[in-house]
Amino acid sequence: MWGRVRKSWARFLRSMRTEADTGRDRQTHNLFEAAAVYVSACAEDDQEQIDEAAGWVSPEALSFGVSELACRAVIALARERGESPQTVARSLLGLPAA
């Protein structure tokens, strides 16, 4: 829920910016780079970096990237622990074992 609030707030702030975009110093970012920066910034509670990463790609692309990152992270952690992805995901979310 807080993720949705953050995304909405970031979109609102971007729409309220009045500075002109000159196109200079603009780097192209792909959705996976944006997702990695966005998620790590959320983990570190760095709102400035969250807002920046959220502006690199469309909200839909960012959502897809975050979802893909979550899947890959759960799979990697499951392999590392020798557990099923479902067990790891439930554990990370604090849910009882199924």
C-alpha angles and dihedrals in degrees: 000000000000089000090059091048090051092049092049092047091048091052091049092050092049091052091051096052111115101189114110118246106232095181092234118131089012113149123195113239126192123225095254092053090048091049093049093050092043095051095044090048090051090051090051093041091236103157094181092056091043090055092046095050091045089058096054097075138013117283090248092053091047091051091051091048093050090049092050091048091051092051093049092046093051091048092049093047092047091053091047092050096038091236135120119271089241092055091049094046092050090047093051090051093047093244123146118258114272 
